[in-house]
């Protein structure tokens, strides 16, 4: 399974990827500073947004993209590794 994480902290990027790998998930991480993230997502099975580290414009762009492609979207305010583990565990 492939998932995309949008938001979060730059310093935790490697921890996000390692935690997902332990659960058997290939994770693409976008910290939210990239321009037009929806163009770079590719074909993710799930999209996870950490809303406290993301601009409103980027959030709206991702929501519009996931609705148009019928991709499940999971939004959480917290941006910790434990939050990511909880979300991935429920997929």
C-alpha positions as CSV (number, residue, x, y, z in Angstrom):
1,X,0.0,0.0,0.0
2,X,1.2,3.5,-0.8
3,X,0.1,6.5,1.3
4,X,1.0,10.2,1.1
5,X,1.6,12.4,4.2
6,X,1.1,16.1,3.7
7,X,2.2,18.5,6.5
8,X,4.2,17.6,9.5
9,X,7.6,18.7,10.5
10,X,10.8,18.6,8.4
11,X,12.9,17.2,11.2
12,X,10.5,14.2,11.6
13,X,10.4,13.3,7.9
14,X,12.8,10.3,8.3
15,X,10.8,9.1,11.4
16,X,7.5,9.2,9.4
17,X,9.0,7.1,6.6
18,X,10.6,4.6,9.0
19,X,7.4,4.2,11.0
20,X,5.3,3.6,7.9
21,X,7.9,1.1,6.6
22,X,7.6,-0.9,9.8
23,X,3.8,-1.2,9.2
24,X,4.3,-2.2,5.5
25,X,3.3,1.1,4.0
26,X,5.3,3.0,1.4
27,X,5.0,6.7,2.4
28,X,5.5,9.8,0.4
29,X,6.1,12.8,2.6
30,X,5.4,16.4,1.6
31,X,6.1,19.0,4.3
32,X,3.7,21.5,2.8
33,X,6.3,23.9,1.5
34,X,6.2,22.4,-2.0
35,X,4.2,24.2,-4.7
36,X,1.1,22.5,-6.0
37,X,1.4,19.3,-4.1
38,X,-1.5,17.6,-5.9
39,X,0.6,17.4,-9.1
40,X,3.3,15.4,-7.2
41,X,1.1,12.9,-5.4
42,X,0.9,10.3,-8.1
43,X,-1.5,7.5,-7.3
44,X,-1.6,7.1,-3.5
45,X,-4.0,4.7,-1.9
46,X,-4.6,7.0,1.0
47,X,-3.8,10.7,1.8
48,X,-3.1,11.9,5.3
49,X,-3.0,15.5,6.2
50,X,-1.5,17.0,9.4
51,X,-3.5,20.2,9.4
52,X,-1.6,22.2,12.0
53,X,1.5,22.4,9.8
54,X,-0.2,23.2,6.4
55,X,-1.5,26.3,4.8
56,X,-5.2,26.6,4.1
57,X,-4.6,26.9,0.3
58,X,-2.6,23.7,0.3
59,X,-5.3,21.9,2.3
60,X,-8.0,23.1,-0.1
61,X,-5.9,21.9,-3.1
62,X,-5.4,18.4,-1.6
63,X,-9.1,18.0,-0.6
64,X,-10.2,19.0,-4.1
65,X,-7.7,16.6,-5.7
66,X,-8.6,13.6,-3.4
67,X,-12.3,14.1,-4.1
68,X,-11.8,14.2,-7.8
69,X,-9.7,11.0,-7.8
70,X,-11.8,9.3,-5.1
71,X,-8.8,8.8,-2.8
72,X,-9.6,8.3,1.0
73,X,-8.5,11.4,3.0
74,X,-7.5,11.4,6.7
75,X,-7.1,14.7,8.4
76,X,-5.5,15.2,11.9
77,X,-4.4,18.2,13.8
78,X,-1.5,16.6,15.6
79,X,1.7,16.0,13.6
80,X,3.5,13.5,15.7
81,X,4.9,10.1,14.7
82,X,2.5,8.4,17.1
83,X,-0.5,10.0,15.3
84,X,0.8,8.7,12.0
85,X,1.2,5.2,13.5
86,X,-2.4,5.4,14.8
87,X,-3.7,6.4,11.4
88,X,-1.7,3.8,9.5
89,X,-2.9,1.1,11.9
90,X,-6.5,1.9,11.1
91,X,-6.1,1.7,7.3
